[in-house]
C-alpha cells in the first residue's frame, strides 16, 4: 500500500518551515556578532540551498551582492531582491570562478549521502575567499525534533555526524548551539509537518512503498501522537528544534 505526501501536504510543510523557522535570525545574529567585522565592506554572499531566500534576505543589508543556489524553483519563486542572482541548481552543478566572503549552507546536508559529506564541504570551501568564512547549519542531535525522528529511525543524519566529519577532516571550526522551531495554528498543520519530517527523513521511498495497510495506519497514528504533544496551553502547536551552527574560517 505505502504512504505518501500529496503536493498540498508538501506545500503546507514548506509554508510552515518558511514562515516560522528561526534559523535565518540565528544565522544573521551569528554573522553580525562573530564574522561581519572581519570582512571587507560590501562583501559577497553565496547561499547554497537557499530555500525560500529567508537567510539571504536577513543578511542582505550587510552584503554588496547575493548569489543563491536553489534547485527547487517552487521554493525560491517568491524571492526577489535587487542585489540577488538566483541559480536553479545544486552546488554540485554550480560552475563559477567567483569566490565569496561568506558561504552559507543551511539544512542541506540531509540530502547528501554521508559518504559524500567530506567532498561536499571541500567544494563549499572552494567558493570561500581567503580570509572568508563558511557557515553550515543542521538540526542537532538533541531536542524535540531529534526525539521525533529518532522514534522512527536510527539512521537519520544530524549535526553530530557533521561534527564528526569536521574532526576527521581536521578543519578549524567553531560550534554554536542555537534554537529554532516551527509554529502551526492547527493540529492538521502540525500533523502534516511531523509527517514531512518522518516520511522524508526517516524512510526511503522503497520502504514506504512496501508498508502494508496495517503498517501505514500504525505509522500514521504514531505520527499523530507526536503532533498532539506539540499543542501548548494557548492552543498553538509548536515543535522546537535544536540546531548546530558551525563556523569554518578559511585562512
C-alpha positions as CSV (number, residue, x, y, z in Angstrom):
1,X,0.0,0.0,0.0
2,X,2.6,2.5,1.1
3,X,2.2,6.0,2.4
4,X,3.0,9.3,0.6
5,X,2.6,13.1,0.9
6,X,0.4,14.9,-1.6
7,X,1.6,18.1,-3.3
8,X,-0.7,20.0,-1.0
9,X,1.0,18.4,2.0
10,X,4.4,19.5,0.7
11,X,3.1,23.0,0.1
12,X,1.8,23.2,3.7
13,X,5.0,21.9,5.2
14,X,7.2,24.2,3.2
15,X,4.9,27.2,4.1
16,X,5.3,26.4,7.8
17,X,9.0,26.0,7.6
18,X,9.5,29.2,5.7
19,X,7.1,31.2,7.8
20,X,8.1,30.1,11.3
21,X,11.7,28.7,11.3
22,X,14.1,30.9,13.4
23,X,17.3,29.8,11.8
24,X,17.5,32.8,9.5
25,X,17.6,35.1,12.5
26,X,20.1,32.8,14.3
27,X,22.4,32.9,11.3
28,X,22.0,36.7,11.0
29,X,22.9,37.2,14.6
30,X,25.9,34.9,14.4
31,X,27.2,36.7,11.3
32,X,26.7,40.1,12.9
33,X,28.4,39.2,16.2
34,X,31.2,37.0,15.0
35,X,32.0,37.5,11.3
36,X,30.9,40.8,9.9
37,X,33.6,43.0,11.5
38,X,36.2,40.7,10.0
39,X,35.0,41.1,6.4
40,X,35.7,43.9,4.0
41,X,33.0,46.4,3.1
42,X,30.3,45.2,0.7
43,X,31.2,41.5,0.9
44,X,29.7,38.9,-1.3
45,X,27.4,36.1,-0.1
46,X,26.8,32.7,-1.6
47,X,23.7,30.9,-0.1
48,X,23.8,27.2,-1.0
49,X,20.4,25.5,-0.9
50,X,18.7,28.9,-0.3
51,X,15.2,27.6,0.1
52,X,12.7,30.5,0.2
53,X,15.5,33.0,0.4
54,X,14.9,34.0,4.1
55,X,18.5,33.6,5.1
56,X,19.8,35.8,2.2
57,X,17.0,38.3,2.9
58,X,18.1,38.6,6.6
59,X,21.8,39.0,5.6
60,X,21.2,41.3,2.6
61,X,21.7,44.7,4.4
62,X,25.3,43.7,5.2
63,X,26.3,42.4,1.8
64,X,27.0,44.0,-1.6
65,X,25.9,41.0,-3.6
66,X,23.8,37.9,-3.0
67,X,24.1,34.6,-5.0
68,X,21.5,32.0,-4.3
69,X,21.6,28.3,-5.3
70,X,18.2,26.6,-5.1
71,X,17.3,23.7,-7.3
72,X,13.6,23.7,-6.3
73,X,12.0,26.5,-8.3
74,X,8.8,26.4,-6.3
75,X,10.6,27.2,-3.1
76,X,12.5,30.2,-4.4
77,X,9.8,31.5,-6.7
78,X,8.6,34.2,-4.3
79,X,12.1,35.7,-3.5
80,X,13.2,38.9,-5.2
81,X,16.0,41.3,-4.2
82,X,17.8,43.9,-6.2
83,X,21.2,42.5,-5.0
84,X,20.4,38.9,-5.8
85,X,21.2,36.5,-8.6
86,X,19.4,33.1,-8.4
87,X,20.6,29.9,-10.0
88,X,18.2,26.9,-10.1
89,X,20.8,24.3,-9.5
90,X,22.5,22.4,-6.6
91,X,26.1,23.1,-5.5
92,X,27.3,20.0,-7.5
93,X,26.4,21.7,-10.8
94,X,27.3,25.2,-10.0
95,X,30.3,26.3,-12.1
96,X,31.8,29.8,-11.4
97,X,35.2,31.3,-10.9
98,X,33.8,33.6,-8.3
99,X,34.6,33.4,-4.6
100,X,32.7,34.9,-1.7
101,X,33.5,36.3,1.7
102,X,30.7,34.2,3.2
103,X,29.2,30.9,2.1
104,X,26.1,29.7,3.9
105,X,24.7,26.2,3.7
106,X,21.7,25.8,5.9
107,X,19.8,22.5,6.3
108,X,21.1,21.0,3.1
109,X,23.4,18.1,4.1
110,X,20.4,15.8,4.9
111,X,20.0,15.4,1.2
112,X,23.7,14.5,0.6
113,X,24.9,10.9,1.2
114,X,27.0,10.8,4.4
115,X,29.9,9.3,2.4
116,X,30.0,12.5,0.2
117,X,30.0,15.0,3.1
118,X,33.7,15.5,3.1
119,X,33.8,16.3,-0.6
120,X,30.7,18.5,-0.3
121,X,32.4,20.6,2.4
122,X,35.6,20.8,0.3
123,X,33.5,22.1,-2.6
124,X,31.8,24.7,-0.3
125,X,35.2,25.9,0.8
126,X,36.5,26.3,-2.8
127,X,34.0,29.2,-3.1
128,X,35.2,31.0,0.0
129,X,37.8,33.7,-0.5
130,X,40.9,33.5,1.7
131,X,40.0,35.3,5.0
132,X,36.3,34.5,4.5
133,X,34.0,32.1,6.3
134,X,31.7,29.2,5.7
135,X,28.6,28.7,7.9
136,X,26.9,25.3,7.9
137,X,23.7,24.7,9.9
138,X,22.0,21.4,10.7
139,X,19.4,20.1,13.2
140,X,21.3,18.9,16.3
141,X,21.3,15.5,17.9
142,X,19.2,16.7,20.8
143,X,15.8,18.3,21.5
144,X,12.1,17.7,20.4
145,X,12.6,17.4,16.6
146,X,15.5,15.0,17.2
147,X,13.4,12.8,19.5
148,X,10.5,12.8,17.0
149,X,12.8,11.5,14.2
150,X,14.7,9.1,16.5
151,X,11.4,7.5,17.4
152,X,11.1,6.3,13.8
153,X,14.7,5.9,12.6
154,X,18.2,5.5,14.0
155,X,19.9,6.4,10.7
156,X,18.7,10.0,10.0
157,X,21.5,12.4,9.8
158,X,22.0,15.2,12.3
159,X,24.7,17.7,13.4
160,X,26.5,15.1,15.4
161,X,27.6,13.4,12.1
162,X,28.7,16.8,10.8
163,X,30.9,17.5,13.8
164,X,32.5,14.0,13.4
165,X,33.2,14.9,9.7
166,X,34.8,18.2,10.7
167,X,37.0,16.5,13.2
168,X,38.0,13.8,10.7
169,X,39.0,16.5,8.2
170,X,40.8,18.4,10.9
171,X,39.2,21.7,9.9
172,X,39.3,24.5,12.4
173,X,35.7,25.4,13.3
174,X,33.5,26.9,16.0
175,X,30.2,25.4,17.0
176,X,27.3,27.5,18.3
177,X,24.3,25.8,19.8
178,X,21.1,27.6,18.6
179,X,17.4,27.0,19.0
180,X,14.9,27.1,16.2
181,X,11.4,25.6,15.8
182,X,8.2,25.7,14.0
183,X,4.7,27.0,14.7
184,X,1.4,25.8,13.4
185,X,-2.1,27.2,14.0
186,X,-3.9,23.9,13.8
187,X,-3.4,20.2,14.6
188,X,-3.8,19.4,10.9
189,X,-0.9,21.7,10.0
190,X,1.4,20.3,12.7
191,X,0.4,16.7,11.8
192,X,1.4,17.5,8.2
193,X,4.7,19.0,9.3
194,X,5.5,15.9,11.5
195,X,4.6,13.6,8.6
196,X,7.0,15.6,6.4
197,X,9.9,15.1,8.9
198,X,9.2,11.4,9.3
199,X,8.4,10.4,5.8
200,X,11.1,12.5,4.1
201,X,13.8,12.0,6.7
202,X,13.3,8.6,8.3
203,X,12.3,6.3,5.4
204,X,13.3,5.7,1.8
205,X,10.7,5.7,-0.9
206,X,11.1,1.9,-1.2
207,X,10.5,1.4,2.5
208,X,7.3,3.4,2.4
209,X,6.0,1.7,-0.7
210,X,6.5,-1.7,1.0
211,X,4.3,-0.9,4.0
212,X,1.1,-2.9,4.5
213,X,-2.2,-1.2,5.2
214,X,-1.9,-2.1,8.9
215,X,1.6,-0.7,9.0
216,X,0.5,2.5,7.3
217,X,-2.2,3.0,9.9
218,X,0.1,2.3,12.8
219,X,2.8,4.7,11.4
220,X,0.3,7.5,10.9
221,X,-1.2,7.0,14.3
222,X,2.3,7.2,15.9
223,X,2.9,10.5,14.0
224,X,-0.4,11.8,15.2
225,X,0.6,11.2,18.8
226,X,3.7,13.3,18.3
227,X,1.7,16.1,16.7
228,X,-0.7,16.1,19.6
229,X,2.2,16.6,22.1
230,X,3.1,19.8,20.3
231,X,0.0,21.6,21.5
232,X,0.7,24.4,24.0
233,X,-1.6,25.6,26.7
234,X,-2.6,28.5,24.4
235,X,-3.8,26.1,21.7
236,X,-0.8,26.9,19.4
237,X,1.2,23.9,18.1
238,X,5.0,24.3,18.4
239,X,7.8,21.9,17.6
240,X,11.2,23.1,18.9
241,X,14.4,22.2,17.0
242,X,17.9,22.4,18.5
243,X,20.4,23.3,15.8
244,X,24.2,23.3,15.5
245,X,25.7,26.4,13.7
246,X,29.2,25.7,12.5
247,X,31.6,28.5,11.5
248,X,34.6,27.5,9.4
249,X,37.3,30.1,8.7
250,X,39.3,29.9,5.5
251,X,42.9,31.1,6.1
